[in-house]
Amino acid sequence: MALDVGVIGVGMIGQEHIRRLDGGPGGSRVVAVADADAERAAAVAGQLPVAKALPTGEELIASDAVDAVVVTSWGPTHEPYVLAAVAAGKPVFCEKPLATTQESCRRIVEAEVAAGRRLVQVGFNRRYDPAHRALKQAVDGGAIGAPLLVHCAHRNASVPPHYTREMSIADTAIHEIDELRWLVGQEIVAAQVFTARKSSRGGQLQDPLLVLLEMADGVLVDVEVSVNIHYGYEIRCEVSGETGTVELAEPAPVTIRREGTVAGLVPADWRERFALSYDIELREWADTVAAARPPQGPSAWDGYVAQIVSDAALRSLSDGARVAIELPPRPDLYTPTATP
Ligand code: ISE
């Protein structure tokens, strides 16, 4: 069945998602775009077969031509767009973070609960990465016995000039926050952030960081966050269990042995490393909402919980203390079903 999508925010990630959704395998096409930069919106629409540039995100959401909405605008604008889509009864895929404060996320959860059905999906793409899915399958299938410890590393070669100290947690480590809840199937009950000797390449940033997360069943997680690692983009995760360990394999398709060295290519950035996960994520979302089924991926509740944990870690980043986390009761709308 065809799905006519409107995209709000046509910067880098917006354009990547448009490429995936326009003429996609599920019969989706992009029929409208909007952006704070009207010229950019017009330029993007001009390259698409049927898309119109609309003056505002609100008009795009209200348009009869639009069946479903993708929000890839700047984080602080997510809340009003997602709330408007929920009010219009339209499915909405919102890039992470769902919103930039806990209160905004809570308002989105409340609006969706009041609407009585799931409309929102959050772009935590790790859950769609084949390697991460294989990792979860091994853990869930008992390949290593009960998980006890998890070691993660989230490394960016560099970050753009607008990247702030807080973004190491709220924009970068937030991926691990969601991934670990999904991977271990437990909530995070405490967070503590340790600051290492500062990289000379990081300017004013506190880089790197070590984030310790405690899961409800006692599993302990350490996450290295390095955002100026220079050599490339790398995501590591190793789970240590009672009878073995399982870890993400190297993403390089080949290993080259020459002149006394063994080498494999490291992806340059997240677009390259996670291209396939974005393909799968958008395809599954479009197929599901085109079939008039509720989205099955990360929910508004997942976006809200990730924000609560991120805020706790940010508090620890400022004073170094361990911050205990208590979640509000989960509304019935978000009781887990058989999700990917
Ligand atoms: C970016 O927004 C992402 O989502 C990437 O996956 C992450 O590695 C990067 O640090 C973020 O800025």
py3Dmol code that shows the C-alpha trace and the ligand (Angstrom):
import py3Dmol

protein = """\
ATOM      1  CA  MET A   1       0.000   0.000   0.000  1.00  0.00           C
ATOM      2  CA  ALA A   2       1.332   3.505  -0.787  1.00  0.00           C
ATOM      3  CA  LEU A   3       2.341   5.796   2.051  1.00  0.00           C
ATOM      4  CA  ASP A   4       2.585   9.530   1.431  1.00  0.00           C
ATOM      5  CA  VAL A   5       5.122  11.037   3.804  1.00  0.00           C
ATOM      6  CA  GLY A   6       5.899  14.627   4.803  1.00  0.00           C
ATOM      7  CA  VAL A   7       9.392  15.420   6.131  1.00  0.00           C
ATOM      8  CA  ILE A   8      10.034  18.338   8.494  1.00  0.00           C
ATOM      9  CA  GLY A   9      13.687  19.395   8.587  1.00  0.00           C
ATOM     10  CA  VAL A  10      15.674  18.648   5.450  1.00  0.00           C
ATOM     11  CA  GLY A  11      19.254  18.972   6.700  1.00  0.00           C
ATOM     12  CA  MET A  12      21.669  16.078   6.440  1.00  0.00           C
ATOM     13  CA  ILE A  13      19.710  13.345   8.225  1.00  0.00           C
ATOM     14  CA  GLY A  14      16.414  14.586   6.732  1.00  0.00           C
ATOM     15  CA  GLN A  15      17.806  14.279   3.209  1.00  0.00           C
ATOM     16  CA  GLU A  16      19.189  10.816   4.007  1.00  0.00           C
ATOM     17  CA  HIS A  17      15.750   9.662   5.189  1.00  0.00           C
ATOM     18  CA  ILE A  18      14.051  11.229   2.140  1.00  0.00           C
ATOM     19  CA  ARG A  19      16.357   9.223  -0.110  1.00  0.00           C
ATOM     20  CA  ARG A  20      15.276   6.080   1.719  1.00  0.00           C
ATOM     21  CA  LEU A  21      11.567   6.858   1.783  1.00  0.00           C
ATOM     22  CA  ASP A  22      10.980   8.280  -1.688  1.00  0.00           C
ATOM     23  CA  GLY A  23      10.099   5.435  -4.008  1.00  0.00           C
ATOM     24  CA  GLY A  24      10.947   3.020  -1.189  1.00  0.00           C
ATOM     25  CA  PRO A  25      10.177  -0.692  -1.355  1.00  0.00           C
ATOM     26  CA  GLY A  26       7.023  -0.298   0.767  1.00  0.00           C
ATOM     27  CA  GLY A  27       5.556   2.066  -1.855  1.00  0.00           C
ATOM     28  CA  SER A  28       6.313   5.149   0.209  1.00  0.00           C
ATOM     29  CA  ARG A  29       6.937   8.519  -1.413  1.00  0.00           C
ATOM     30  CA  VAL A  30       7.736  11.971  -0.075  1.00  0.00           C
ATOM     31  CA  VAL A  31       4.917  14.375  -0.960  1.00  0.00           C
ATOM     32  CA  ALA A  32       5.825  17.384   1.203  1.00  0.00           C
ATOM     33  CA  VAL A  33       8.833  18.915   2.919  1.00  0.00           C
ATOM     34  CA  ALA A  34       9.262  21.888   5.243  1.00  0.00           C
ATOM     35  CA  ASP A  35      12.333  23.513   6.738  1.00  0.00           C
ATOM     36  CA  ALA A  36      13.196  26.657   8.710  1.00  0.00           C
ATOM     37  CA  ASP A  37      15.312  27.477   5.646  1.00  0.00           C
ATOM     38  CA  ALA A  38      12.632  27.895   2.923  1.00  0.00           C
ATOM     39  CA  GLU A  39      15.209  27.940   0.125  1.00  0.00           C
ATOM     40  CA  ARG A  40      16.628  24.624   1.238  1.00  0.00           C
ATOM     41  CA  ALA A  41      13.116  23.131   1.420  1.00  0.00           C
ATOM     42  CA  ALA A  42      12.389  24.331  -2.126  1.00  0.00           C
ATOM     43  CA  ALA A  43      15.690  22.950  -3.412  1.00  0.00           C
ATOM     44  CA  VAL A  44      15.062  19.528  -1.846  1.00  0.00           C
ATOM     45  CA  ALA A  45      11.442  19.405  -3.076  1.00  0.00           C
ATOM     46  CA  GLY A  46      12.640  20.374  -6.554  1.00  0.00           C
ATOM     47  CA  GLN A  47      14.732  17.203  -6.738  1.00  0.00           C
ATOM     48  CA  LEU A  48      11.830  14.907  -5.882  1.00  0.00           C
ATOM     49  CA  PRO A  49       9.194  13.669  -8.333  1.00  0.00           C
ATOM     50  CA  VAL A  50       6.062  14.760  -6.462  1.00  0.00           C
ATOM     51  CA  ALA A  51       7.076  16.712  -3.327  1.00  0.00           C
ATOM     52  CA  LYS A  52       5.932  20.254  -2.551  1.00  0.00           C
ATOM     53  CA  ALA A  53       7.767  22.594  -0.180  1.00  0.00           C
ATOM     54  CA  LEU A  54       5.333  23.892   2.452  1.00  0.00           C
ATOM     55  CA  PRO A  55       5.998  27.062   4.475  1.00  0.00           C
ATOM     56  CA  THR A  56       5.807  25.467   7.953  1.00  0.00           C
ATOM     57  CA  GLY A  57       5.908  22.121   9.688  1.00  0.00           C
ATOM     58  CA  GLU A  58       2.438  22.798  11.096  1.00  0.00           C
ATOM     59  CA  GLU A  59       1.004  23.202   7.579  1.00  0.00           C
ATOM     60  CA  LEU A  60       2.729  20.024   6.491  1.00  0.00           C
ATOM     61  CA  ILE A  61       1.197  18.055   9.375  1.00  0.00           C
ATOM     62  CA  ALA A  62      -2.265  19.485   8.630  1.00  0.00           C
ATOM     63  CA  SER A  63      -2.032  18.773   4.879  1.00  0.00           C
ATOM     64  CA  ASP A  64      -4.523  16.197   3.572  1.00  0.00           C
ATOM     65  CA  ALA A  65      -1.834  15.013   1.176  1.00  0.00           C
ATOM     66  CA  VAL A  66       0.331  13.767   4.079  1.00  0.00           C
ATOM     67  CA  ASP A  67      -0.439  10.347   5.634  1.00  0.00           C
ATOM     68  CA  ALA A  68       2.565  10.169   7.970  1.00  0.00           C
ATOM     69  CA  VAL A  69       5.204  12.578   9.246  1.00  0.00           C
ATOM     70  CA  VAL A  70       8.986  12.339   9.677  1.00  0.00           C
ATOM     71  CA  VAL A  71      10.574  14.866  12.050  1.00  0.00           C
ATOM     72  CA  THR A  72      14.272  15.448  11.400  1.00  0.00           C
ATOM     73  CA  SER A  73      14.444  19.094  12.430  1.00  0.00           C
ATOM     74  CA  TRP A  74      16.572  20.569  15.216  1.00  0.00           C
ATOM     75  CA  GLY A  75      15.967  18.811  18.596  1.00  0.00           C
ATOM     76  CA  PRO A  76      14.219  21.707  20.417  1.00  0.00           C
ATOM     77  CA  THR A  77      11.524  21.795  17.682  1.00  0.00           C
ATOM     78  CA  HIS A  78      10.623  18.106  18.009  1.00  0.00           C
ATOM     79  CA  GLU A  79       8.028  18.496  20.773  1.00  0.00           C
ATOM     80  CA  PRO A  80       5.590  20.846  18.983  1.00  0.00           C
ATOM     81  CA  TYR A  81       5.763  18.870  15.732  1.00  0.00           C
ATOM     82  CA  VAL A  82       5.285  15.489  17.401  1.00  0.00           C
ATOM     83  CA  LEU A  83       2.406  16.844  19.510  1.00  0.00           C
ATOM     84  CA  ALA A  84       0.746  18.315  16.399  1.00  0.00           C
ATOM     85  CA  ALA A  85       1.065  14.987  14.546  1.00  0.00           C
ATOM     86  CA  VAL A  86      -0.444  13.111  17.488  1.00  0.00           C
ATOM     87  CA  ALA A  87      -3.304  15.656  17.653  1.00  0.00           C
ATOM     88  CA  ALA A  88      -3.891  15.130  13.912  1.00  0.00           C
ATOM     89  CA  GLY A  89      -3.928  11.334  14.449  1.00  0.00           C
ATOM     90  CA  LYS A  90      -0.976  10.840  12.056  1.00  0.00           C
ATOM     91  CA  PRO A  91       1.889   8.381  12.598  1.00  0.00           C
ATOM     92  CA  VAL A  92       5.121  10.255  13.270  1.00  0.00           C
ATOM     93  CA  PHE A  93       8.718   9.057  13.077  1.00  0.00           C
ATOM     94  CA  CYS A  94      10.893  11.418  15.147  1.00  0.00           C
ATOM     95  CA  GLU A  95      14.685  11.308  15.041  1.00  0.00           C
ATOM     96  CA  LYS A  96      16.416  10.973  18.394  1.00  0.00           C
ATOM     97  CA  PRO A  97      16.211  12.590  20.843  1.00  0.00           C
ATOM     98  CA  LEU A  98      12.411  12.526  21.100  1.00  0.00           C
ATOM     99  CA  ALA A  99      12.662  15.983  22.706  1.00  0.00           C
ATOM    100  CA  THR A 100      15.366  17.818  24.580  1.00  0.00           C
ATOM    101  CA  THR A 101      13.845  17.837  28.075  1.00  0.00           C
ATOM    102  CA  GLN A 102      12.125  15.249  30.240  1.00  0.00           C
ATOM    103  CA  GLU A 103       9.086  17.494  30.543  1.00  0.00           C
ATOM    104  CA  SER A 104       8.704  17.724  26.762  1.00  0.00           C
ATOM    105  CA  CYS A 105       8.985  13.941  26.458  1.00  0.00           C
ATOM    106  CA  ARG A 106       6.431  13.470  29.250  1.00  0.00           C
ATOM    107  CA  ARG A 107       3.975  15.753  27.457  1.00  0.00           C
ATOM    108  CA  ILE A 108       4.354  13.676  24.295  1.00  0.00           C
ATOM    109  CA  VAL A 109       3.746  10.442  26.243  1.00  0.00           C
ATOM    110  CA  GLU A 110       0.668  11.991  27.891  1.00  0.00           C
ATOM    111  CA  ALA A 111      -0.729  13.154  24.553  1.00  0.00           C
ATOM    112  CA  GLU A 112      -0.243   9.716  23.009  1.00  0.00           C
ATOM    113  CA  VAL A 113      -1.822   7.981  25.991  1.00  0.00           C
ATOM    114  CA  ALA A 114      -4.780  10.385  25.745  1.00  0.00           C
ATOM    115  CA  ALA A 115      -5.047   9.567  22.021  1.00  0.00           C
ATOM    116  CA  GLY A 116      -5.275   5.914  23.096  1.00  0.00           C
ATOM    117  CA  ARG A 117      -2.997   4.479  20.414  1.00  0.00           C
ATOM    118  CA  ARG A 118       0.654   4.382  19.446  1.00  0.00           C
ATOM    119  CA  LEU A 119       1.528   6.922  16.768  1.00  0.00           C
ATOM    120  CA  VAL A 120       5.101   7.874  17.672  1.00  0.00           C
ATOM    121  CA  GLN A 121       8.321   6.055  16.834  1.00  0.00           C
ATOM    122  CA  VAL A 122      11.738   7.376  17.914  1.00  0.00           C
ATOM    123  CA  GLY A 123      14.811   6.997  15.692  1.00  0.00           C
ATOM    124  CA  PHE A 124      17.010   4.839  17.900  1.00  0.00           C
ATOM    125  CA  ASN A 125      18.522   3.075  14.896  1.00  0.00           C
ATOM    126  CA  ARG A 126      20.822   0.684  16.770  1.00  0.00           C
ATOM    127  CA  ARG A 127      17.899  -1.683  17.297  1.00  0.00           C
ATOM    128  CA  TYR A 128      17.827  -2.187  13.505  1.00  0.00           C
ATOM    129  CA  ASP A 129      21.540  -2.788  12.981  1.00  0.00           C
ATOM    130  CA  PRO A 130      22.011  -6.437  11.909  1.00  0.00           C
ATOM    131  CA  ALA A 131      25.118  -6.779  14.129  1.00  0.00           C
ATOM    132  CA  HIS A 132      23.291  -5.433  17.186  1.00  0.00           C
ATOM    133  CA  ARG A 133      20.341  -7.705  16.429  1.00  0.00           C
ATOM    134  CA  ALA A 134      22.692 -10.714  16.257  1.00  0.00           C
ATOM    135  CA  LEU A 135      24.257  -9.634  19.567  1.00  0.00           C
ATOM    136  CA  LYS A 136      20.834  -9.517  21.224  1.00  0.00           C
ATOM    137  CA  GLN A 137      19.853 -12.856  19.724  1.00  0.00           C
ATOM    138  CA  ALA A 138      22.991 -14.464  21.200  1.00  0.00           C
ATOM    139  CA  VAL A 139      22.319 -12.970  24.634  1.00  0.00           C
ATOM    140  CA  ASP A 140      18.595 -13.820  24.607  1.00  0.00           C
ATOM    141  CA  GLY A 141      19.309 -17.321  23.298  1.00  0.00           C
ATOM    142  CA  GLY A 142      21.524 -18.066  26.312  1.00  0.00           C
ATOM    143  CA  ALA A 143      24.754 -18.411  24.287  1.00  0.00           C
ATOM    144  CA  ILE A 144      26.833 -16.919  27.123  1.00  0.00           C
ATOM    145  CA  GLY A 145      24.626 -17.689  30.125  1.00  0.00           C
ATOM    146  CA  ALA A 146      23.302 -14.834  32.223  1.00  0.00           C
ATOM    147  CA  PRO A 147      24.859 -11.482  31.236  1.00  0.00           C
ATOM    148  CA  LEU A 148      26.919  -9.876  34.018  1.00  0.00           C
ATOM    149  CA  LEU A 149      28.923  -7.021  32.518  1.00  0.00           C
ATOM    150  CA  VAL A 150      28.762  -4.979  29.316  1.00  0.00           C
ATOM    151  CA  HIS A 151      31.654  -2.978  27.855  1.00  0.00           C
ATOM    152  CA  CYS A 152      30.793  -0.390  25.216  1.00  0.00           C
ATOM    153  CA  ALA A 153      32.712   2.224  23.299  1.00  0.00           C
ATOM    154  CA  HIS A 154      31.145   5.018  21.251  1.00  0.00           C
ATOM    155  CA  ARG A 155      33.837   6.771  19.239  1.00  0.00           C
ATOM    156  CA  ASN A 156      33.435   9.617  16.762  1.00  0.00           C
ATOM    157  CA  ALA A 157      36.401  10.698  14.610  1.00  0.00           C
ATOM    158  CA  SER A 158      35.384  14.316  15.263  1.00  0.00           C
ATOM    159  CA  VAL A 159      32.295  16.399  15.980  1.00  0.00           C
ATOM    160  CA  PRO A 160      30.967  19.607  14.402  1.00  0.00           C
ATOM    161  CA  PRO A 161      31.733  23.046  15.925  1.00  0.00           C
ATOM    162  CA  HIS A 162      28.221  23.394  17.443  1.00  0.00           C
ATOM    163  CA  TYR A 163      28.729  20.195  19.505  1.00  0.00           C
ATOM    164  CA  THR A 164      28.622  20.974  23.255  1.00  0.00           C
ATOM    165  CA  ARG A 165      29.885  19.238  26.395  1.00  0.00           C
ATOM    166  CA  GLU A 166      26.336  18.054  27.206  1.00  0.00           C
ATOM    167  CA  MET A 167      25.928  16.478  23.768  1.00  0.00           C
ATOM    168  CA  SER A 168      28.459  13.738  24.666  1.00  0.00           C
ATOM    169  CA  ILE A 169      25.641  12.339  26.794  1.00  0.00           C
ATOM    170  CA  ALA A 170      22.398  13.771  25.375  1.00  0.00           C
ATOM    171  CA  ASP A 171      23.233  13.288  21.694  1.00  0.00           C
ATOM    172  CA  THR A 172      25.887  10.548  21.657  1.00  0.00           C
ATOM    173  CA  ALA A 173      25.686   8.224  24.706  1.00  0.00           C
ATOM    174  CA  ILE A 174      21.874   8.356  24.474  1.00  0.00           C
ATOM    175  CA  HIS A 175      22.238   5.650  21.804  1.00  0.00           C
ATOM    176  CA  GLU A 176      23.837   3.281  24.337  1.00  0.00           C
ATOM    177  CA  ILE A 177      21.209   4.251  26.925  1.00  0.00           C
ATOM    178  CA  ASP A 178      18.461   3.022  24.622  1.00  0.00           C
ATOM    179  CA  GLU A 179      20.495   0.097  23.274  1.00  0.00           C
ATOM    180  CA  LEU A 180      21.257  -1.296  26.739  1.00  0.00           C
ATOM    181  CA  ARG A 181      17.637  -1.216  27.912  1.00  0.00           C
ATOM    182  CA  TRP A 182      16.735  -3.109  24.730  1.00  0.00           C
ATOM    183  CA  LEU A 183      19.723  -5.484  24.810  1.00  0.00           C
ATOM    184  CA  VAL A 184      19.581  -6.461  28.471  1.00  0.00           C
ATOM    185  CA  GLY A 185      15.802  -6.077  28.818  1.00  0.00           C
ATOM    186  CA  GLN A 186      16.198  -4.191  32.097  1.00  0.00           C
ATOM    187  CA  GLU A 187      15.841  -0.605  33.208  1.00  0.00           C
ATOM    188  CA  ILE A 188      18.840   1.531  34.161  1.00  0.00           C
ATOM    189  CA  VAL A 189      18.696   2.313  37.882  1.00  0.00           C
ATOM    190  CA  ALA A 190      21.781   4.505  38.352  1.00  0.00           C
ATOM    191  CA  ALA A 191      24.331   6.456  36.322  1.00  0.00           C
ATOM    192  CA  GLN A 192      27.742   7.879  37.114  1.00  0.00           C
ATOM    193  CA  VAL A 193      30.101   9.720  34.827  1.00  0.00           C
ATOM    194  CA  PHE A 194      33.891   9.809  35.192  1.00  0.00           C
ATOM    195  CA  THR A 195      35.984  12.365  33.370  1.00  0.00           C
ATOM    196  CA  ALA A 196      39.337  11.277  31.997  1.00  0.00           C
ATOM    197  CA  ARG A 197      42.403  13.319  31.167  1.00  0.00           C
ATOM    198  CA  LYS A 198      41.186  15.656  28.422  1.00  0.00           C
ATOM    199  CA  SER A 199      42.087  14.999  24.823  1.00  0.00           C
ATOM    200  CA  SER A 200      44.003  17.957  23.409  1.00  0.00           C
ATOM    201  CA  ARG A 201      41.874  17.584  20.271  1.00  0.00           C
ATOM    202  CA  GLY A 202      38.587  18.264  22.084  1.00  0.00           C
ATOM    203  CA  GLY A 203      38.805  22.043  22.693  1.00  0.00           C
ATOM    204  CA  GLN A 204      36.374  22.990  25.485  1.00  0.00           C
ATOM    205  CA  LEU A 205      34.743  19.551  25.501  1.00  0.00           C
ATOM    206  CA  GLN A 206      35.203  17.103  28.344  1.00  0.00           C
ATOM    207  CA  ASP A 207      36.460  14.320  26.102  1.00  0.00           C
ATOM    208  CA  PRO A 208      36.659  11.387  26.656  1.00  0.00           C
ATOM    209  CA  LEU A 209      34.105  10.303  29.252  1.00  0.00           C
ATOM    210  CA  LEU A 210      33.449   7.044  31.017  1.00  0.00           C
ATOM    211  CA  VAL A 211      29.779   6.432  31.793  1.00  0.00           C
ATOM    212  CA  LEU A 212      28.865   3.713  34.292  1.00  0.00           C
ATOM    213  CA  LEU A 213      25.310   2.411  34.180  1.00  0.00           C
ATOM    214  CA  GLU A 214      23.699   0.031  36.651  1.00  0.00           C
ATOM    215  CA  MET A 215      20.872  -2.130  35.368  1.00  0.00           C
ATOM    216  CA  ALA A 216      17.962  -3.232  37.580  1.00  0.00           C
ATOM    217  CA  ASP A 217      19.171  -6.873  37.707  1.00  0.00           C
ATOM    218  CA  GLY A 218      22.708  -5.875  38.740  1.00  0.00           C
ATOM    219  CA  VAL A 219      24.365  -5.979  35.294  1.00  0.00           C
ATOM    220  CA  LEU A 220      27.076  -3.284  35.208  1.00  0.00           C
ATOM    221  CA  VAL A 221      27.875  -1.360  32.042  1.00  0.00           C
ATOM    222  CA  ASP A 222      30.800   0.873  31.149  1.00  0.00           C
ATOM    223  CA  VAL A 223      30.610   3.139  28.118  1.00  0.00           C
ATOM    224  CA  GLU A 224      33.615   4.995  26.741  1.00  0.00           C
ATOM    225  CA  VAL A 225      32.464   8.124  24.919  1.00  0.00           C
ATOM    226  CA  SER A 226      35.232   9.616  22.774  1.00  0.00           C
ATOM    227  CA  VAL A 227      34.199  12.185  20.212  1.00  0.00           C
ATOM    228  CA  ASN A 228      37.570  13.246  18.782  1.00  0.00           C
ATOM    229  CA  ILE A 229      39.242   9.894  18.305  1.00  0.00           C
ATOM    230  CA  HIS A 230      40.605  10.876  14.882  1.00  0.00           C
ATOM    231  CA  TYR A 231      41.064   7.364  13.395  1.00  0.00           C
ATOM    232  CA  GLY A 232      37.414   6.844  12.417  1.00  0.00           C
ATOM    233  CA  TYR A 233      33.941   5.985  13.730  1.00  0.00           C
ATOM    234  CA  GLU A 234      33.721   2.939  15.919  1.00  0.00           C
ATOM    235  CA  ILE A 235      31.001   1.338  18.010  1.00  0.00           C
ATOM    236  CA  ARG A 236      31.981  -1.518  20.285  1.00  0.00           C
ATOM    237  CA  CYS A 237      29.900  -3.664  22.575  1.00  0.00           C
ATOM    238  CA  GLU A 238      30.942  -6.788  24.432  1.00  0.00           C
ATOM    239  CA  VAL A 239      28.687  -8.660  26.830  1.00  0.00           C
ATOM    240  CA  SER A 240      30.396 -10.816  29.424  1.00  0.00           C
ATOM    241  CA  GLY A 241      28.209 -13.617  30.762  1.00  0.00           C
ATOM    242  CA  GLU A 242      28.388 -16.584  33.123  1.00  0.00           C
ATOM    243  CA  THR A 243      29.707 -19.007  30.494  1.00  0.00           C
ATOM    244  CA  GLY A 244      31.157 -16.846  27.728  1.00  0.00           C
ATOM    245  CA  THR A 245      31.280 -13.491  26.001  1.00  0.00           C
ATOM    246  CA  VAL A 246      29.747 -12.089  22.836  1.00  0.00           C
ATOM    247  CA  GLU A 247      30.784  -8.925  21.077  1.00  0.00           C
ATOM    248  CA  LEU A 248      30.128  -6.974  17.885  1.00  0.00           C
ATOM    249  CA  ALA A 249      32.501  -8.121  15.137  1.00  0.00           C
ATOM    250  CA  GLU A 250      34.627  -5.682  13.151  1.00  0.00           C
ATOM    251  CA  PRO A 251      32.386  -3.992  10.568  1.00  0.00           C
ATOM    252  CA  ALA A 252      35.083  -4.067   7.825  1.00  0.00           C
ATOM    253  CA  PRO A 253      34.047  -6.444   5.029  1.00  0.00           C
ATOM    254  CA  VAL A 254      37.652  -7.550   4.380  1.00  0.00           C
ATOM    255  CA  THR A 255      40.945  -7.769   6.215  1.00  0.00           C
ATOM    256  CA  ILE A 256      44.126  -6.942   4.302  1.00  0.00           C
ATOM    257  CA  ARG A 257      47.485  -8.487   5.205  1.00  0.00           C
ATOM    258  CA  ARG A 258      50.436  -6.717   3.654  1.00  0.00           C
ATOM    259  CA  GLU A 259      53.915  -5.472   4.462  1.00  0.00           C
ATOM    260  CA  GLY A 260      53.885  -6.874   7.975  1.00  0.00           C
ATOM    261  CA  THR A 261      50.459  -5.473   8.952  1.00  0.00           C
ATOM    262  CA  VAL A 262      46.883  -6.692   9.242  1.00  0.00           C
ATOM    263  CA  ALA A 263      44.302  -3.989   8.480  1.00  0.00           C
ATOM    264  CA  GLY A 264      40.594  -3.486   7.944  1.00  0.00           C
ATOM    265  CA  LEU A 265      38.840  -0.253   7.013  1.00  0.00           C
ATOM    266  CA  VAL A 266      37.137   1.701   9.801  1.00  0.00           C
ATOM    267  CA  PRO A 267      33.936   3.611   8.832  1.00  0.00           C
ATOM    268  CA  ALA A 268      34.391   7.374   8.597  1.00  0.00           C
ATOM    269  CA  ASP A 269      31.183   8.324  10.398  1.00  0.00           C
ATOM    270  CA  TRP A 270      27.780   7.147  11.629  1.00  0.00           C
ATOM    271  CA  ARG A 271      26.188   7.503   8.203  1.00  0.00           C
ATOM    272  CA  GLU A 272      28.572   4.922   6.827  1.00  0.00           C
ATOM    273  CA  ARG A 273      28.528   2.597   9.857  1.00  0.00           C
ATOM    274  CA  PHE A 274      24.769   2.565  10.244  1.00  0.00           C
ATOM    275  CA  ALA A 275      23.555   2.961   6.620  1.00  0.00           C
ATOM    276  CA  LEU A 276      21.944  -0.480   6.623  1.00  0.00           C
ATOM    277  CA  SER A 277      20.293   0.051  10.011  1.00  0.00           C
ATOM    278  CA  TYR A 278      18.638   3.254   8.742  1.00  0.00           C
ATOM    279  CA  ASP A 279      17.449   1.399   5.620  1.00  0.00           C
ATOM    280  CA  ILE A 280      15.849  -1.330   7.728  1.00  0.00           C
ATOM    281  CA  GLU A 281      14.467   1.113  10.316  1.00  0.00           C
ATOM    282  CA  LEU A 282      12.704   3.321   7.750  1.00  0.00           C
ATOM    283  CA  ARG A 283      11.478   0.375   5.687  1.00  0.00           C
ATOM    284  CA  GLU A 284       9.976  -1.399   8.712  1.00  0.00           C
ATOM    285  CA  TRP A 285       8.362   1.839   9.907  1.00  0.00           C
ATOM    286  CA  ALA A 286       6.876   2.669   6.475  1.00  0.00           C
ATOM    287  CA  ASP A 287       5.626  -0.895   5.945  1.00  0.00           C
ATOM    288  CA  THR A 288       4.004  -0.963   9.374  1.00  0.00           C
ATOM    289  CA  VAL A 289       2.223   2.380   9.215  1.00  0.00           C
ATOM    290  CA  ALA A 290       1.233   1.831   5.554  1.00  0.00           C
ATOM    291  CA  ALA A 291      -0.551  -1.307   6.755  1.00  0.00           C
ATOM    292  CA  ALA A 292      -2.357   0.873   9.358  1.00  0.00           C
ATOM    293  CA  ARG A 293      -0.619  -0.998  12.196  1.00  0.00           C
ATOM    294  CA  PRO A 294       0.847   0.801  15.235  1.00  0.00           C
ATOM    295  CA  PRO A 295       4.606   1.432  14.940  1.00  0.00           C
ATOM    296  CA  GLN A 296       6.589  -1.435  16.478  1.00  0.00           C
ATOM    297  CA  GLY A 297       9.921   0.330  17.064  1.00  0.00           C
ATOM    298  CA  PRO A 298      11.202   2.479  19.950  1.00  0.00           C
ATOM    299  CA  SER A 299       8.219   4.258  21.469  1.00  0.00           C
ATOM    300  CA  ALA A 300       7.597   7.685  22.979  1.00  0.00           C
ATOM    301  CA  TRP A 301       8.010   5.921  26.335  1.00  0.00           C
ATOM    302  CA  ASP A 302      11.482   4.710  25.275  1.00  0.00           C
ATOM    303  CA  GLY A 303      12.309   8.281  24.219  1.00  0.00           C
ATOM    304  CA  TYR A 304      11.113   9.584  27.602  1.00  0.00           C
ATOM    305  CA  VAL A 305      13.061   7.010  29.632  1.00  0.00           C
ATOM    306  CA  ALA A 306      16.227   7.649  27.594  1.00  0.00           C
ATOM    307  CA  GLN A 307      15.877  11.352  28.391  1.00  0.00           C
ATOM    308  CA  ILE A 308      15.457  10.660  32.126  1.00  0.00           C
ATOM    309  CA  VAL A 309      18.630   8.539  32.150  1.00  0.00           C
ATOM    310  CA  SER A 310      20.482  11.087  30.027  1.00  0.00           C
ATOM    311  CA  ASP A 311      19.539  13.848  32.494  1.00  0.00           C
ATOM    312  CA  ALA A 312      20.786  11.720  35.404  1.00  0.00           C
ATOM    313  CA  ALA A 313      24.111  11.155  33.626  1.00  0.00           C
ATOM    314  CA  LEU A 314      24.371  14.883  32.893  1.00  0.00           C
ATOM    315  CA  ARG A 315      23.863  15.632  36.570  1.00  0.00           C
ATOM    316  CA  SER A 316      26.690  13.229  37.354  1.00  0.00           C
ATOM    317  CA  LEU A 317      28.853  14.870  34.687  1.00  0.00           C
ATOM    318  CA  SER A 318      28.532  18.161  36.550  1.00  0.00           C
ATOM    319  CA  ASP A 319      29.179  16.899  40.107  1.00  0.00           C
ATOM    320  CA  GLY A 320      30.747  13.442  39.654  1.00  0.00           C
ATOM    321  CA  ALA A 321      28.258  11.765  42.010  1.00  0.00           C
ATOM    322  CA  ARG A 322      26.320   8.535  41.363  1.00  0.00           C
ATOM    323  CA  VAL A 323      22.739   9.439  40.484  1.00  0.00           C
ATOM    324  CA  ALA A 324      19.977   6.942  41.288  1.00  0.00           C
ATOM    325  CA  ILE A 325      17.158   6.797  38.740  1.00  0.00           C
ATOM    326  CA  GLU A 326      13.509   6.165  39.493  1.00  0.00           C
ATOM    327  CA  LEU A 327      11.103   5.946  36.620  1.00  0.00           C
ATOM    328  CA  PRO A 328       7.462   6.982  36.742  1.00  0.00           C
ATOM    329  CA  PRO A 329       4.950   4.137  36.266  1.00  0.00           C
ATOM    330  CA  ARG A 330       4.775   2.928  32.659  1.00  0.00           C
ATOM    331  CA  PRO A 331       1.353   3.530  31.061  1.00  0.00           C
ATOM    332  CA  ASP A 332      -0.370   0.356  29.787  1.00  0.00           C
ATOM    333  CA  LEU A 333      -0.101   1.634  26.204  1.00  0.00           C
ATOM    334  CA  TYR A 334       3.618   0.790  26.368  1.00  0.00           C
ATOM    335  CA  THR A 335       3.391  -2.737  27.782  1.00  0.00           C
ATOM    336  CA  PRO A 336       5.898  -4.677  25.676  1.00  0.00           C
ATOM    337  CA  THR A 337       4.531  -6.930  22.951  1.00  0.00           C
ATOM    338  CA  ALA A 338       6.538  -9.021  20.517  1.00  0.00           C
ATOM    339  CA  THR A 339       8.637  -6.152  19.105  1.00  0.00           C
ATOM    340  CA  PRO A 340      11.794  -6.316  16.957  1.00  0.00           C
TER     341      PRO A 340
END
"""
ligand_1 = """\
12
ISE
C 24.880 11.801 16.128
O 23.738 12.614 16.286
C 24.474 10.364 16.097
O 23.331 9.999 16.250
C 25.612 9.422 15.989
O 25.195 8.078 15.953
C 26.558 9.643 17.152
O 27.661 8.783 17.027
C 27.030 11.075 17.186
O 27.871 11.276 18.294
C 25.824 12.011 17.303
O 26.277 13.348 17.327
"""
view = py3Dmol.view(width=600, height=400)
view.addModel(protein, "pdb")
view.setStyle({"model": 0}, {"cartoon": {"style": "trace"}})
view.addModel(ligand_1, "xyz")
view.setStyle({"model": 1}, {"stick": {}})
view.zoomTo()
view.show()
